[in-house]
Amino acid sequence: AVRLPGNGAYVQWTTTASTDTLVVRFSIPDNAAGTGQSSSLNIYVNNTLHKAIPLTSKYMWQYGNEASPSNSPGSGGPRHLYDEANVMLNSTVPAGATIKLQKDAANATEATVDFVNTELVSPRGNPDPARYKVPSGTSQQAVQAALDAARQDANSLGVYLPAGTYENVNKFTIYQRPVKVVGAGIWYTRFEAPQGQENTNAGFDVQTSASGSSFEHFAYFGNYTSRQDGPGKVWGELRDVDNMTIDNVWVEHTVCAYWGVSVTGLTIKNSRFRNTYADAV
């Protein structure tokens, strides 16, 4: 890890492949209440300011006993010291370019950078417009309506989610028959729990009758700020839900990504479950 304690401090590297994205694993200080604070780091490409990457310690610091940590600094020693930030770059940065992360006067706090990830991405289109329902918008109600329409149409394979940020305030219900939920890619189709709240138990409630469903090519970012036993699983307490597939899905800031009991035929591949408070799977 590289500490950037003051203005002008930086870490830089030379790209080995083209990229239009950046993920940074970082640490910044918590606030006195333990609820987190916001900051940023400036991104330079070949020594020219490109954009800032926003950082927050809201999901980062936990305190006290390892089995039941708290978000309050008074609970004991600190743990869970890192989080990750991700950003789409303004343009494609070619191989052989220099990318620098720098703490400038405009960046509120010191920072520590643990690792970075770069990748070149592009959106995925609707795999079969005649057989995939498309929500009328990005609200919870619009997505649930599309899921319901898909299960009621014997010709439909499922739901396609175009690029966008989708609201998720509680569990989407999937039942009656298996469906495919397909997004435009992990950098393009993104579910978010309400960002003005904390610890919203949302995600997907897949019933036994929907065994065989699949979830592909989207991201899910929760709003959990501490570990809780019970809620907080994107696919949670799934009992006897068999032959389910999770492919190329990105999950962060939840208690768990997937939790199943008495299941067979589960396939999880090409996915990234990061910064969960308990298990990934």
C-alpha positions as CSV (number, residue, x, y, z in Angstrom):
1,A,0.0,0.0,0.0
2,V,1.1,3.6,-0.8
3,R,0.2,6.3,1.7
4,L,-0.5,9.8,0.2
5,P,-0.3,12.0,3.3
6,G,-0.3,15.5,1.9
7,N,-0.7,17.7,-1.2
8,G,1.5,16.6,-4.1
9,A,1.9,13.0,-2.9
10,Y,1.1,10.5,-5.7
11,V,1.4,6.9,-6.9
12,Q,1.6,6.2,-10.7
13,W,2.0,3.3,-13.1
14,T,2.2,2.6,-16.8
15,T,-0.7,0.8,-18.4
16,T,0.0,-2.5,-20.1
17,A,-3.3,-2.5,-22.0
18,S,-5.9,0.0,-23.0
19,T,-8.5,1.0,-20.4
20,D,-11.5,3.2,-19.9
21,T,-12.2,2.3,-16.3
22,L,-10.4,2.5,-13.0
23,V,-11.0,0.7,-9.7
24,V,-9.0,1.8,-6.6
25,R,-8.8,0.0,-3.3
26,F,-8.2,2.7,-0.8
27,S,-8.4,3.9,2.8
28,I,-9.3,7.3,4.1
29,P,-9.9,8.4,7.8
30,D,-13.3,7.9,9.4
31,N,-15.1,10.7,11.1
32,A,-15.5,11.0,14.8
33,A,-19.0,9.5,14.8
34,G,-18.0,6.5,12.7
35,T,-20.5,7.4,9.9
36,G,-17.8,8.2,7.3
37,Q,-16.6,11.2,5.3
38,S,-16.1,12.0,1.7
39,S,-13.0,12.8,-0.2
40,S,-11.4,12.2,-3.6
41,L,-8.1,11.7,-5.5
42,N,-7.2,13.4,-8.7
43,I,-6.5,11.2,-11.7
44,Y,-3.8,12.4,-14.1
45,V,-3.1,10.8,-17.5
46,N,0.4,11.5,-18.8
47,N,0.6,14.3,-16.2
48,T,-2.6,16.0,-17.4
49,L,-5.5,16.2,-15.0
50,H,-8.2,13.8,-16.2
51,K,-10.9,13.8,-13.5
52,A,-11.3,13.0,-9.8
53,I,-12.4,9.7,-8.4
54,P,-14.8,10.2,-5.4
55,L,-14.0,8.3,-2.2
56,T,-16.0,7.7,0.9
57,S,-15.3,6.0,4.2
58,K,-19.0,5.4,4.8
59,Y,-18.7,1.6,4.1
60,M,-15.2,1.2,5.4
61,W,-14.4,1.3,9.1
62,Q,-15.8,-1.2,11.6
63,Y,-14.9,-1.4,15.3
64,G,-14.8,-3.9,18.2
65,N,-15.4,-7.6,18.3
66,E,-14.7,-9.5,15.0
67,A,-17.8,-11.6,15.3
68,S,-20.1,-8.6,15.8
69,P,-18.4,-5.4,14.8
70,S,-20.0,-2.0,15.2
71,N,-19.9,1.2,13.2
72,S,-19.2,3.2,16.4
73,P,-15.5,4.0,17.2
74,G,-16.3,3.6,20.9
75,S,-16.8,-0.2,20.4
76,G,-13.2,-1.0,20.3
77,G,-10.3,-1.4,18.0
78,P,-10.7,-0.7,14.2
79,R,-11.0,-3.4,11.5
80,H,-12.3,-3.5,7.9
81,L,-10.0,-0.6,7.0
82,Y,-10.4,-0.6,3.2
83,D,-13.1,-0.1,0.5
84,E,-13.0,0.3,-3.3
85,A,-14.1,3.1,-5.6
86,N,-14.8,2.7,-9.3
87,V,-15.1,5.3,-12.1
88,M,-15.5,5.3,-15.9
89,L,-12.7,7.4,-17.4
90,N,-13.6,10.3,-19.8
91,S,-11.8,8.5,-22.7
92,T,-9.9,5.4,-23.5
93,V,-6.3,5.5,-22.2
94,P,-4.0,3.5,-24.4
95,A,-1.4,1.0,-23.4
96,G,1.9,2.7,-22.4
97,A,0.3,5.7,-20.9
98,T,1.0,6.8,-17.3
99,I,-1.9,7.1,-14.9
100,K,-1.3,8.9,-11.6
101,L,-3.4,9.2,-8.5
102,Q,-2.5,12.4,-6.6
103,K,-3.6,14.0,-3.4
104,D,-4.1,17.7,-4.3
105,A,-5.5,20.7,-2.3
106,A,-9.0,19.9,-3.8
107,N,-8.9,16.4,-2.2
108,A,-10.2,16.6,1.4
109,T,-8.2,14.0,3.2
110,E,-5.0,11.9,3.1
111,A,-5.4,8.6,1.4
112,T,-3.8,5.2,1.2
113,V,-3.9,3.2,-2.1
114,D,-3.7,-0.5,-1.9
115,F,-4.3,-1.6,-5.4
116,V,-5.8,-0.6,-8.7
117,N,-7.5,-2.4,-11.5
118,T,-8.0,-1.2,-15.1
119,E,-10.1,-2.8,-17.9
120,L,-11.5,-1.8,-21.3
121,V,-15.3,-2.3,-21.4
122,S,-18.2,-1.9,-23.7
123,P,-22.0,-2.3,-23.3
124,R,-23.9,-5.4,-24.3
125,G,-27.0,-5.2,-26.3
126,N,-30.3,-7.0,-25.9
127,P,-29.6,-10.7,-26.8
128,D,-33.1,-11.2,-28.3
129,P,-35.4,-8.2,-28.4
130,A,-38.4,-10.3,-29.4
131,R,-38.1,-12.5,-26.3
132,Y,-36.8,-10.2,-23.6
133,K,-39.0,-7.7,-21.8
134,V,-37.5,-4.2,-21.2
135,P,-38.6,-2.2,-18.2
136,S,-40.4,1.1,-18.9
137,G,-37.9,2.9,-16.6
138,T,-35.4,2.3,-13.9
139,S,-37.7,2.3,-10.9
140,Q,-38.4,-0.7,-8.6
141,Q,-41.9,-0.8,-10.0
142,A,-40.8,-0.8,-13.6
143,V,-38.4,-3.6,-13.1
144,Q,-40.9,-5.7,-11.2
145,A,-43.5,-5.1,-13.8
146,A,-41.1,-6.4,-16.5
147,L,-40.3,-9.5,-14.4
148,D,-44.0,-10.2,-14.0
149,A,-44.6,-9.7,-17.7
150,A,-41.8,-12.1,-18.6
151,R,-43.1,-14.9,-16.3
152,Q,-46.6,-14.5,-17.8
153,D,-45.4,-14.7,-21.4
154,A,-44.5,-18.3,-22.4
155,N,-42.5,-16.9,-25.3
156,S,-40.4,-14.7,-23.1
157,L,-36.9,-15.7,-21.9
158,G,-36.7,-12.9,-19.3
159,V,-35.8,-9.3,-18.8
160,Y,-33.1,-7.2,-20.4
161,L,-31.9,-4.1,-18.4
162,P,-30.4,-1.4,-20.6
163,A,-27.6,0.7,-19.3
164,G,-28.7,2.8,-16.3
165,T,-28.8,3.0,-12.5
166,Y,-31.8,1.0,-11.2
167,E,-33.6,1.7,-8.0
168,N,-33.9,-1.2,-5.5
169,V,-35.8,-0.5,-2.3
170,N,-36.8,-4.0,-1.4
171,K,-36.7,-7.5,-2.8
172,F,-37.7,-8.2,-6.4
173,T,-39.9,-11.3,-6.5
174,I,-39.3,-14.0,-9.1
175,Y,-41.6,-17.0,-9.1
176,Q,-43.8,-19.3,-11.2
177,R,-41.1,-20.2,-13.8
178,P,-37.4,-19.5,-14.4
179,V,-36.4,-16.2,-16.0
180,K,-33.2,-14.7,-17.2
181,V,-32.3,-11.2,-15.9
182,V,-29.7,-9.8,-18.2
183,G,-28.0,-6.4,-18.1
184,A,-25.8,-4.4,-20.4
185,G,-22.7,-5.2,-18.5
186,I,-21.3,-4.7,-15.0
187,W,-20.1,-1.2,-15.7
188,Y,-23.4,-0.2,-17.4
189,T,-26.4,-1.8,-15.6
190,R,-26.3,-1.0,-11.9
191,F,-28.7,-1.6,-9.1
192,E,-28.4,0.6,-6.1
193,A,-30.0,0.5,-2.8
194,P,-31.2,4.0,-1.6
195,Q,-28.0,6.0,-1.0
196,G,-29.7,8.2,1.6
197,Q,-30.5,5.2,3.8
198,E,-28.5,2.4,5.4
199,N,-29.0,-1.3,5.7
200,T,-31.8,-1.7,3.2
201,N,-32.6,-5.4,2.8
202,A,-33.1,-5.5,-1.0
203,G,-32.1,-7.8,-3.9
204,F,-33.8,-10.8,-5.4
205,D,-36.3,-13.2,-3.8
206,V,-36.2,-16.2,-6.0
207,Q,-38.9,-18.8,-5.2
208,T,-38.5,-22.5,-5.6
209,S,-40.9,-22.4,-8.6
210,A,-38.3,-20.2,-10.4
211,S,-35.5,-22.7,-10.1
212,G,-33.3,-22.5,-13.2
213,S,-33.3,-18.7,-13.3
214,S,-30.1,-16.8,-14.3
215,F,-28.7,-13.4,-13.5
216,E,-26.1,-11.9,-15.8
217,H,-24.1,-8.8,-16.7
218,F,-25.0,-6.3,-14.1
219,A,-23.8,-4.8,-10.8
220,Y,-25.4,-4.5,-7.4
221,F,-24.3,-1.9,-4.9
222,G,-26.0,-2.1,-1.5
223,N,-26.0,0.5,1.4
224,Y,-25.0,-1.7,4.3
225,T,-22.6,0.0,6.7
226,S,-22.1,-2.9,9.2
227,R,-22.5,-6.6,9.5
228,Q,-25.9,-8.0,10.5
229,D,-27.1,-11.6,10.8
230,G,-30.1,-12.4,8.7
231,P,-30.8,-9.6,6.2
232,G,-28.5,-8.0,3.6
233,K,-28.1,-10.8,1.0
234,V,-28.6,-9.9,-2.7
235,W,-29.8,-13.5,-3.3
236,G,-30.9,-14.4,0.2
237,E,-32.1,-17.3,2.2
238,L,-32.9,-19.2,-1.0
239,R,-34.0,-22.7,0.0
240,D,-34.4,-25.5,-2.6
241,V,-33.8,-23.0,-5.4
242,D,-31.9,-25.2,-7.8
243,N,-29.9,-24.9,-11.0
244,M,-29.5,-21.1,-10.7
245,T,-26.8,-19.2,-12.5
246,I,-25.0,-16.0,-11.6
247,D,-22.7,-14.9,-14.4
248,N,-20.6,-11.7,-14.7
249,V,-22.2,-9.9,-11.7
250,W,-20.5,-7.4,-9.5
251,V,-21.7,-7.0,-5.8
252,E,-20.5,-4.7,-3.1
253,H,-21.6,-3.1,0.2
254,T,-23.9,-5.9,1.2
255,V,-23.7,-8.5,4.0
256,C,-23.5,-11.4,1.5
257,A,-23.9,-11.7,-2.2
258,Y,-25.5,-15.2,-2.2
259,W,-26.9,-17.4,0.5
260,G,-28.6,-20.7,-0.3
261,V,-29.8,-23.7,1.8
262,S,-30.3,-27.2,0.3
263,V,-29.6,-26.2,-3.2
264,T,-28.0,-28.1,-6.1
265,G,-26.8,-27.1,-9.5
266,L,-25.7,-23.6,-8.5
267,T,-23.2,-22.0,-11.0
268,I,-21.4,-18.7,-10.1
269,K,-18.8,-17.6,-12.6
270,N,-17.0,-14.6,-14.0
271,S,-18.2,-12.5,-11.1
272,R,-16.7,-10.1,-8.5
273,F,-18.1,-10.1,-4.9
274,R,-16.1,-7.5,-3.1
275,N,-16.3,-5.6,0.2
276,T,-19.1,-7.6,1.8
277,Y,-19.4,-7.6,5.6
278,A,-19.8,-11.4,5.9
279,D,-19.6,-14.1,3.3
280,A,-19.5,-13.6,-0.5
281,V,-21.1,-17.0,-1.0
